[in-house]
Structures are given as C-alpha cells and as structure tokens.
C-alpha cells in the first residue's frame, strides 16, 4: 500500500479539487498520512494569488523532500499553471501539473509516476482548453469535514488589474443545475447537512449555459436537499435587492454574505478595474442588514494597491468602519507579473502596507467582537464540528461548555459570552422522549 500526503493551499475551489483526487484513490491501495509524515507520494495543490502563496508552495516542496528524499513530489494548481518553469527549477519536483491537466493527468501520475531527473510538465493554454465546459468530477466525501464543498463554477471573464487568477483558471464555466442537484443529493446521502457552493466568480454562474446564479438558488431552495447551503464571495456588481430579499425568505440559504470590497476609494477601484463604487457596496450591505438583521457580512479588502495615498486608504477605512461588515480579510497588495498593476507607478512601500494592514485588521477584530456580543442571550441551532465546537447559520463559531457531542450533530445553544474569536454557548437540554 502506498502512503500519500496532500496539502491544499488557497481557496475552497482548490480544496474541492484536492478532495476530488483523494476520492478517486482506492483505500485498498493508498493510505493518506499527514504531510509531516514519511510518504511515498506528496501532492501540493497550489495557490498563486500572492508572492506569499508561491513561497508557501516552495516551502512544502522542500518539506516533502526532507521527509522522504525518494518520494514522488507532484505540484499542481494555480502556481503550476501560471509559473511552470519556476517550479521546474525547484529541487525535488518530479511533476508539474497545471489546472489545464489536473483531472486528466494527476491521477495517472499518482498511480504510475516515477521519480524524474528532469521534472515532467503537463500544461496547456487554459483559455483554449476550458472554453467549452465544466469538467470537475463529483465527490462523495470530505475527510475530516462536517460541511461539504460543491464547486458549481470555475474561471473568470473579468480582468481586474491586480489579479492573475483568470490566467490560472481560464474562462468562466458552469455546472448544470441538474448536475448540481444530483451532486447535492449524493452529498446529503453521505450524511452532510451543510453544503458550501464554491467558484472562482460564483456570481457569474450560469451565463455560459443560459441560466443565472439566482435561478440556481431558487432550484436549491425549492428542493431542500440539505438543511443549510452557504455561499462564497459575491461581487457587488453582480447581485441586487432581489437576491437579498430571496435569501431573507429562504429556509435553506444561510444568512451569511461575503461581499468583495477590495477598496473603499472610488479612484482606487477604478485603477483596479472593479465594476462598482463605494456607494454601491454600502447600499448593498446596508440593505442586507435591513432585510436580514442577523446576517453575517464579510468582505475582502486589499491594502497598498499601487498609488494608494493615505487619504485613499482612509476612505477605505471609513467605508469599512461605517458599513455593517461583521468581519473582513485584509490582504496586502502583492505584485503579480504580467498583470497591469505590476507596472503601475508609485508602488506603495512595504512598511506602509504593513502599518495600514495592522490598522484595518484591528478595526475588523473590533467589529467581529461587537457582532458576536450582539447575540449574547440568543439561541441558535449549530452544526457540531468537533465534540465541543460548532457554527451558527450566521457564521458565529461557538465553543460549547460540554464535549460529548458527535461531529455532524445539530443542536440548539444559547450564546452566553464572547471570548477571543469565538462565542461561548450552552446547549439546550435534549427533549424528553415522547411516551
């Protein structure tokens, strides 16, 4: 039996892709082991959003080679698609497999691959390869997870000046509504009570196959295959009041929105080539809060985009502060070669970026704590993820004062305090059996 170890870097789309591969390896022939253990095969599914993500991938390659110099080391994902020559030059790599060949070649390499003196590369023009359809296979299980991811869309047709992901993922393409419902049924039968819909630009879902993301959600809500469905990041340019009102009425779609801001300054958004302005973002998030008072509202905010002045940063800070955001991820700008932003004048100094990021993250921590505290004394159903922790529908992590629950249990809890990055909750007594 071969021992295989995998690591997934980056977004939920990558996490889904890695899980697909693992699902297709027969348990009788492969044993999955932690990355720190000695394995026969190491698979590193990479991200390339930032320089830090690239460096992290190279670090995992080195770790694999140290753990077992004779092991097969396979690098796949977005970094492999965009920078195959760079990865070829890293000592210890046997195969570089881009997203263009992730599902056609990766399994074959895992089964039959051998150590290489010169790394073999499987890559092609992803825009030509991926124009016609969605190819990701389905999945039945997510080892170690209580919620399942379901990739419904891949790729992006837009061209934000800072973003390299369209080059890594290709054009937007969608899985049919019928196939999505079928895959949800399979995940439900496997015991999953919550499914997270993922995609590179999920709001673009359906445009290539004659439908819309809103229409997909209507089908999902009508079928009620699972109790909970979560959405990943939405672009402010691609949803409106109708979608918010629909989710407010839904008993299936969780009251959690992730609305990408990137910057709260109009001029910076224009330089980024985003398709909305700060007023649009504020109008949407305020409407969410009005229609769904308990909703969690998250965002992504970039700091230090080329030319960002202190005044422009303060505009972003003010929008984040005045908005009803309950959490946000702060990303220092990272120069990506062959993107328009990389050649823009007035690159912001790293010390300035670090300082601004620190200020914005402190604001995010205060807003998150305030949101959690607003629900002290309230009761929620939570899905247990460990024996002592679960998550509410509106994305509040709750630490339980008991540890005797099983992963996947759904229980009612009352939030009684907030500590750090989580709430503390007391489970309700189980109802007495009817006699």
Buried (B, 14 or more C-beta within 10 A) or exposed (E): EEBBBBBBBBBBBBBBBBBBBBBBBEEEEBBBBEBEEEBBBBBBBBBBBBEEBBEBBBEBBEBBBEBBEEBBBBBBBBBBBBBBEBBBEBEBBBBBBBBBBBBEBBBEBBBEBEEEEEBBBBBEEBBEBBEEEBEBEBBBBBEEBBBBBBBBBBBBEBEBBBBBBBBBBBBBBBBBBEEBBEBBEBBBEEEBBBBBBBBBBBBBBBBBEEBBBBEBBBBBBEEEBBBBBBBBBBBBBBBEEEBBEBBBEBEBBBBBBBBBBBBBBBBBBEBBBBEBBBEBBBBBBBBBBEBBEBBBBBBBBBBBBBBBEEEBBBBBBEBBBEBBBBBBBBBBBBBBEEBBBBEBEEBBEEEBBEBBBEBBBEBBEEBBBEBBEBBBEBBBBBBBBEBBBBBBBBBBBBBBEEEEBEBBBBBBBBBBBBEEEBBBBBBEEEEEEEE
